[in-house]
Amino acid sequence: MAALFSKENVKVGDTLLLRDGPKLDEVTVVKVGRTLVHVRKYGRPMPFRMSDGGLNERMFGYGMWLTTPEIEAERERAAALEDRLKEFGIALRFGYSKPSTAKLEALLKVMESEDG
C-alpha cells in the first residue's frame, strides 16, 4: 500500500487538514523529512508519520492525524450513503475495513432499483 503522504506529494507550504476527534483544522506544512511531515499547530511544528497515513508521531491510542479535503469529502459521501442504506434496513458494521464508496453506491443503486 502506498503511503498517503510522501515526499513526492507533500511539500512545504501545502495546506492539509488536521483531524483531532470531531474537530477539523487547516494546518500548513512547515517541513518534510524522510519519514515525517511537520505541520504548524499551537504555534509550533508537530510531527506526523507519513507511512501511517498521517498519524501524530508522539501520540498513542486516541490521536490526531492529517487528512486532505478530498479524503474528507469521500468520508462524508460514504457516511451519507450508509445513512441512505439504513433507510432500506441495511446497517453496515465494519471495523477498520469499510467498503469503498463505489461499492456502497452500487449497493444503493440495487436497493433503489428493487424498491421502485
BELFEN-V782147 format. One record per run of one state. SS is the DSSP state (@ for helix, = for strand, . for the rest). FROM is the first residue (numbers start at 1). TO is the last residue. If there is no record, write none. Layout:
BEGIN
ss from to
SS FROM TO
SS FROM TO
END
This chain:
BEGIN
ss from to
. 1 14
= 15 20
. 21 22
= 23 32
. 33 35
= 36 41
. 42 43
= 44 49
. 50 54
= 55 56
. 57 64
= 65 67
. 68 68
@ 69 86
. 87 100
@ 101 115
. 116 116
END
